[in-house]
Amino acid sequence: MFGNDADLLLAIHRSYAAELRADAARDRLARSLPRRRHRGWLGRRHHAARTADGR
């Protein structure tokens, strides 16, 4: 598969560079998406109570 050590090192370098690019793309995507707000049952209950008080 590899003719010499230089070919092996180049293949390792390319695969590592591809992994770094994939990690960077994943991080950019994660930063571009809005963060999800975790609402438990208590948070929804308080929100519903506030809308009822406004009426």
Number of C-alpha atoms within 10 A of each C-alpha: 5 9 7 8 9 10 12 13 12 11 13 12 12 12 12 12 12 12 12 12 12 12 12 12 12 12 11 11 10 11 10 9 8 7 8 6 6 7 9 8 8 9 11 11 11 11 10 11 11 11 9 9 7 6 5
